[in-house]
C-alpha cells in the first residue's frame, strides 16, 4: 500500500508554474517507491491569509505524522517578495503534527541596490533561516556550501538538484550532429531590461559564429521569447541565420526543439543545479554554454557545460564558435550531458534521493 505525501504550494505562477510541474514529475517518480504525492495549495492571494490558514489547519488535521513537502519561493508566498507570513504556514503544520519537508527553490535572497531591495533581502534571509526551525528535513536545490546565509549546514539539510520538467527518453548525440545546418537553441528569456541584455548577448554570439562558419539556425522559445523577436531579426538581418521564435510550447515540442539543436545557449543568469531550463538541455544530451556564478558547482559542472564570464562577450562568442565548428568537441560535451542527466538530474535519481529522506 502506498504512503501518502503532500506537496504544499503557495500562489500559482503564471503563465506556467515550474514548481507545480516539478511536483508532478516528482510525484510520478516517487510512485515507483510506493509514495503517493498529492498537490495542495494555500490560496492566500485569492482568499486572504486568515481564511487560508484556517483552511490549512482543517486540511492538516488528517496529516499528522505525514510528510508535507512545502515548496518555498519568495513570490509564492508574497506578492512583492516579502514572505514573512510563510512562517505561519509552517507553524500551522507543525502544530497539527505534520512532518515538514521544506524544499528551497529560492536558495538566495533577491539582488538589488535600492532601499526596498535591501529591506526585501533582510526579510527573505530571516524567513529562510527561521523556516529551518520548523523543518524535519530541509531540501536545498544547490549544494549547501554555495548558500551564503548558512554558516554551518544543519543536520536536517539535504541537497537534491531539480529535474528538467520534461519526459526525456534520450537523444543520441551522433544523430543530432549529422545536421547540415548547425542549430543554436535558447530556452526562455528574462523579461524587461535583463531580457534585453540577454538578447544582445545572443545576437553578438550568433553573429560571430555566422560570420565565421556561415549558415546557422537559431531556435528561441519559451517565456518572453516573443518579446525578443524584433531585436533578433534586426540584429541578425544581414547574416545567413534562419531565426525561429516561439513562445510557450508543449512539453513534447520543447523536447523536439532541444533534440534538434546542437547546443543550448543559456544566458539567463548563472547556471546551477536549480536552473530547470538549463537542465532541460542537459537532459536532451546537449552541450550547454552558460555563465558561471556563485551557485555554479557540481553536479551541473559534471555535464557538458562550457562556463564563461557574464561580463565577457568575447569569451561567450568564442565558446559558441568552438562548439559549432568542432564536431568531436561537441560530441564529447553531449556525452557528458547525457551521463550527468542519468546520474544526477533524471527523475529516477531525484526520487531515490527523496526516498532516502522520507524514510
C-alpha positions as CSV (number, residue, x, y, z in Angstrom):
1,X,0.0,0.0,0.0
2,X,1.4,3.4,-1.0
3,X,2.2,6.0,1.6
4,X,0.6,9.5,1.1
5,X,2.9,12.5,0.9
6,X,1.6,16.0,0.3
7,X,3.3,18.9,-1.7
8,X,2.1,22.3,-0.4
9,X,2.4,25.2,-2.8
10,X,1.6,28.9,-2.4
11,X,0.4,31.3,-5.2
12,X,0.4,29.9,-8.7
13,X,2.9,31.4,-11.1
14,X,1.6,32.5,-14.5
15,X,1.6,31.7,-17.3
16,X,3.4,28.5,-16.3
17,X,4.2,27.2,-12.8
18,X,7.6,25.4,-12.8
19,X,7.2,24.4,-9.1
20,X,3.9,22.7,-9.8
21,X,5.4,20.9,-12.7
22,X,8.3,19.9,-10.5
23,X,5.9,18.4,-8.0
24,X,4.0,16.5,-10.7
25,X,7.2,14.9,-12.1
26,X,8.5,14.2,-8.6
27,X,5.2,12.5,-7.7
28,X,5.3,10.3,-10.8
29,X,8.8,9.2,-10.0
30,X,8.0,8.6,-6.3
31,X,5.1,6.3,-7.3
32,X,7.6,3.5,-8.1
33,X,8.7,3.7,-4.5
34,X,5.1,3.3,-3.2
35,X,4.7,7.0,-2.3
36,X,1.6,8.8,-3.5
37,X,2.2,12.6,-3.8
38,X,-0.8,14.9,-3.7
39,X,-0.5,18.6,-4.5
40,X,-2.3,21.1,-2.3
41,X,-2.2,24.9,-2.3
42,X,-2.6,27.7,0.2
43,X,-4.6,30.3,-1.8
44,X,-3.7,33.3,0.2
45,X,-3.7,35.6,-2.9
46,X,-7.3,34.9,-3.7
47,X,-8.8,34.0,-0.3
48,X,-6.7,36.1,2.1
49,X,-4.3,34.8,4.8
50,X,-6.8,34.4,7.6
51,X,-9.2,32.1,5.8
52,X,-6.4,30.3,4.0
53,X,-4.6,29.4,7.2
54,X,-7.8,28.2,8.8
55,X,-8.4,26.0,5.7
56,X,-4.9,24.7,6.0
57,X,-5.5,23.9,9.7
58,X,-8.6,21.9,8.8
59,X,-6.8,20.1,6.0
60,X,-3.7,19.3,8.0
61,X,-5.9,17.7,10.7
62,X,-5.6,14.5,8.7
63,X,-1.9,15.0,8.0
64,X,-0.5,14.0,11.4
65,X,2.8,12.1,11.0
66,X,2.5,12.6,7.2
67,X,5.2,14.2,5.2
68,X,4.3,17.6,3.8
69,X,6.8,18.9,1.2
70,X,6.4,22.7,1.5
71,X,7.7,24.4,-1.7
72,X,9.4,27.7,-1.0
73,X,10.0,30.6,-3.4
74,X,9.6,34.2,-2.1
75,X,7.0,35.1,-4.7
76,X,4.9,32.1,-4.0
77,X,4.2,33.4,-0.5
78,X,4.2,37.2,-1.1
79,X,3.2,39.4,-3.9
80,X,6.3,41.6,-3.7
81,X,8.8,39.1,-2.3
82,X,8.4,39.8,1.4
83,X,7.4,36.3,2.6
84,X,7.2,36.9,6.3
85,X,3.8,35.2,6.6
86,X,5.3,32.0,5.3
87,X,6.3,31.1,8.9
88,X,2.7,31.0,9.9
89,X,2.1,28.2,7.3
90,X,4.9,26.2,8.8
91,X,3.7,26.9,12.4
92,X,0.2,25.6,11.4
93,X,1.6,22.4,10.0
94,X,3.9,21.8,13.0
95,X,1.0,22.4,15.4
96,X,-1.1,19.8,13.6
97,X,1.7,17.2,13.8
98,X,2.8,17.1,10.2
99,X,6.3,16.1,9.2
100,X,7.7,19.1,7.4
101,X,9.9,18.7,4.4
102,X,10.9,22.2,3.3
103,X,12.0,22.5,-0.3
104,X,14.0,25.6,-1.1
105,X,13.7,26.5,-4.8
106,X,14.9,30.0,-4.0
107,X,18.1,29.5,-2.1
108,X,19.3,33.1,-2.0
109,X,17.6,36.4,-1.4
110,X,16.9,38.7,-4.4
111,X,19.5,41.2,-5.5
112,X,19.2,45.0,-6.0
113,X,20.7,48.2,-4.6
114,X,17.5,50.2,-3.8
115,X,16.4,50.7,-0.2
116,X,13.4,48.4,-0.9
117,X,15.7,45.7,-2.2
118,X,17.8,45.8,1.0
119,X,14.6,45.5,3.1
120,X,13.3,42.6,0.9
121,X,16.6,40.8,1.2
122,X,16.6,41.2,5.0
123,X,13.1,39.7,5.2
124,X,13.9,36.8,2.8
125,X,17.0,35.8,4.7
126,X,15.2,36.0,8.1
127,X,12.3,33.9,6.7
128,X,14.6,31.3,5.2
129,X,16.6,30.9,8.4
130,X,13.6,30.9,10.7
131,X,11.8,28.3,8.5
132,X,14.6,25.8,9.2
133,X,13.4,25.6,12.8
134,X,10.2,24.1,11.7
135,X,11.6,21.6,9.2
136,X,12.1,17.9,9.9
137,X,14.0,17.9,6.6
138,X,15.3,20.9,4.6
139,X,16.0,20.2,0.9
140,X,18.2,22.6,-1.0
141,X,18.4,22.7,-4.8
142,X,22.1,23.8,-4.8
143,X,25.0,22.4,-2.8
144,X,24.9,23.6,0.8
145,X,28.4,25.1,0.7
146,X,27.2,27.5,-2.0
147,X,24.5,29.1,0.1
148,X,25.6,32.4,1.6
149,X,23.3,32.6,4.7
150,X,24.1,29.1,6.0
151,X,27.2,29.3,8.2
152,X,27.1,25.6,9.2
153,X,24.9,23.0,7.4
154,X,22.2,21.9,9.9
155,X,21.8,18.1,10.4
156,X,18.4,18.2,8.7
157,X,19.7,19.7,5.4
158,X,19.9,17.8,2.2
159,X,21.0,18.7,-1.3
160,X,18.8,17.4,-4.2
161,X,19.1,19.1,-7.6
162,X,16.0,19.8,-9.7
163,X,14.9,17.8,-12.7
164,X,14.1,19.0,-16.3
165,X,10.3,19.2,-16.0
166,X,10.3,17.1,-19.2
167,X,9.8,13.5,-20.1
168,X,13.0,12.7,-21.8
169,X,13.8,9.4,-23.4
170,X,17.3,10.5,-24.6
171,X,18.5,11.6,-28.0
172,X,21.9,10.2,-29.1
173,X,24.4,12.9,-29.8
174,X,25.6,11.3,-33.1
175,X,22.1,11.6,-34.6
176,X,21.9,15.3,-33.8
177,X,25.4,16.2,-35.0
178,X,24.7,15.0,-38.5
179,X,22.5,18.0,-39.3
180,X,23.9,20.1,-42.2
181,X,22.9,23.4,-40.7
182,X,24.1,24.0,-37.1
183,X,21.3,24.9,-34.7
184,X,21.6,27.1,-31.6
185,X,18.7,26.7,-29.0
186,X,17.7,29.4,-26.5
187,X,15.1,28.2,-23.9
188,X,13.5,31.2,-22.3
189,X,14.5,34.9,-21.9
190,X,14.1,37.1,-18.8
191,X,11.5,39.9,-19.1
192,X,12.3,43.6,-19.1
193,X,15.7,45.2,-19.3
194,X,17.6,42.0,-18.2
195,X,16.0,40.2,-21.1
196,X,17.1,43.0,-23.5
197,X,20.7,42.4,-22.3
198,X,20.4,38.7,-22.8
199,X,19.1,39.3,-26.3
200,X,22.1,41.5,-27.1
201,X,24.4,38.8,-25.9
202,X,22.7,36.1,-28.0
203,X,22.8,38.4,-31.1
204,X,26.5,39.1,-30.6
205,X,27.4,35.4,-30.2
206,X,25.4,34.2,-33.1
207,X,26.7,37.0,-35.4
208,X,30.2,36.0,-34.6
209,X,29.6,32.3,-35.3
210,X,27.7,33.0,-38.5
211,X,30.4,35.3,-39.8
212,X,33.0,32.5,-39.3
213,X,31.1,29.4,-40.4
214,X,28.2,30.6,-42.5
215,X,24.6,29.4,-42.3
216,X,23.1,28.8,-38.9
217,X,19.7,28.2,-37.3
218,X,18.6,30.0,-34.2
219,X,15.7,28.5,-32.3
220,X,14.4,30.7,-29.5
221,X,11.3,29.6,-27.5
222,X,9.7,29.7,-24.0
223,X,9.0,32.6,-21.7
224,X,9.4,36.1,-23.1
225,X,10.8,34.7,-26.4
226,X,8.2,36.7,-28.4
227,X,9.4,40.0,-26.9
228,X,12.9,39.4,-28.2
229,X,11.9,38.6,-31.8
230,X,12.1,42.1,-33.3
231,X,15.6,42.7,-31.8
232,X,16.8,39.3,-33.0
233,X,15.6,39.8,-36.6
234,X,17.1,43.3,-36.7
235,X,20.4,42.3,-35.1
236,X,20.9,39.3,-37.5
237,X,19.2,40.5,-40.6
238,X,22.3,40.8,-42.8
239,X,23.6,37.3,-41.9
240,X,22.6,33.8,-43.1
241,X,20.8,32.9,-39.9
242,X,17.4,31.3,-40.0
243,X,15.5,32.5,-37.0
244,X,12.6,30.7,-35.3
245,X,10.9,32.4,-32.4
246,X,8.1,30.7,-30.5
247,X,6.5,31.4,-27.1
248,X,5.3,28.8,-24.6
249,X,5.3,25.3,-26.0
250,X,4.0,21.9,-25.0
251,X,6.4,19.6,-23.3
252,X,6.8,17.4,-26.4
253,X,7.6,20.4,-28.5
254,X,10.3,21.6,-26.1
255,X,11.9,18.2,-26.3
256,X,11.7,18.3,-30.0
257,X,13.3,21.7,-30.3
258,X,16.1,20.8,-28.0
259,X,16.7,17.4,-29.6
260,X,17.1,19.1,-33.0
261,X,19.7,21.6,-31.7
262,X,23.5,21.3,-31.5
263,X,23.9,23.5,-28.4
264,X,21.9,25.3,-25.7
265,X,22.9,28.9,-25.2
266,X,21.9,29.7,-21.6
267,X,22.2,33.4,-20.8
268,X,19.5,33.8,-18.1
269,X,22.0,34.5,-15.3
270,X,24.3,32.0,-13.7
271,X,23.9,28.3,-14.2
272,X,23.3,26.0,-11.3
273,X,21.6,22.8,-10.3
274,X,18.3,24.6,-9.7
275,X,18.0,26.1,-13.2
276,X,15.4,23.9,-14.8
277,X,15.7,25.3,-18.3
278,X,19.4,24.7,-18.4
279,X,18.9,21.2,-17.0
280,X,16.4,20.6,-19.8
281,X,19.3,21.0,-22.3
282,X,21.4,18.6,-20.3
283,X,18.5,16.1,-20.2
284,X,18.3,16.2,-24.0
285,X,22.1,15.5,-24.3
286,X,23.1,19.0,-25.4
287,X,26.3,20.9,-24.8
288,X,25.4,24.0,-22.7
289,X,27.2,27.3,-22.8
290,X,26.4,29.3,-19.7
291,X,27.6,31.9,-17.2
292,X,29.4,30.9,-14.1
293,X,28.4,32.3,-10.8
294,X,28.3,31.8,-7.0
295,X,25.9,28.9,-7.2
296,X,27.8,27.1,-10.0
297,X,29.2,23.8,-8.7
298,X,29.0,20.0,-9.3
299,X,26.9,18.2,-10.4
300,X,25.9,20.7,-13.0
301,X,29.6,21.2,-13.9
302,X,29.9,17.4,-14.5
303,X,27.6,17.9,-17.5
304,X,28.8,19.1,-20.9
305,X,28.8,22.7,-19.7
306,X,31.1,25.4,-21.0
307,X,31.4,28.1,-18.4
308,X,32.1,31.7,-19.4
309,X,32.1,35.1,-17.6
310,X,28.9,37.0,-17.8
311,X,30.9,40.2,-18.3
312,X,33.0,38.8,-21.2
313,X,31.1,38.8,-24.5
314,X,34.3,37.7,-26.4
315,X,34.5,34.6,-24.3
316,X,30.9,33.7,-25.0
317,X,31.4,34.3,-28.7
318,X,34.5,32.0,-28.8
319,X,32.7,29.3,-26.9
320,X,29.7,29.2,-29.3
321,X,32.0,29.2,-32.3
322,X,34.1,26.3,-31.0
323,X,31.1,24.1,-30.2
324,X,29.5,24.6,-33.6
325,X,32.8,24.2,-35.6
326,X,34.4,21.2,-33.7
327,X,32.2,18.1,-34.0
328,X,34.4,15.9,-31.8
329,X,34.4,18.5,-29.0
330,X,30.6,18.9,-29.4
331,X,30.1,15.1,-29.2
332,X,32.2,14.8,-26.1
333,X,30.2,17.5,-24.3
334,X,27.0,15.9,-25.4
335,X,28.1,12.6,-23.9
336,X,28.9,14.3,-20.6
337,X,25.5,15.8,-20.5
338,X,23.8,12.5,-21.1
339,X,25.8,10.8,-18.4
340,X,25.2,13.7,-15.9
341,X,21.5,13.6,-16.6
342,X,21.3,9.8,-15.9
343,X,23.3,10.1,-12.7
344,X,22.1,13.4,-11.2
345,X,19.2,15.0,-12.9
346,X,16.8,12.3,-14.0
347,X,13.6,12.0,-12.0
348,X,14.6,8.4,-11.1
349,X,17.8,9.7,-9.5
350,X,16.0,12.6,-7.8
351,X,13.2,10.4,-6.4
352,X,15.8,8.0,-5.0
353,X,17.3,10.9,-3.0
354,X,13.9,11.9,-1.8
355,X,13.1,8.4,-0.6
356,X,16.3,8.3,1.5
357,X,15.0,11.5,3.2
358,X,11.4,10.4,3.6
359,X,12.3,7.0,5.1
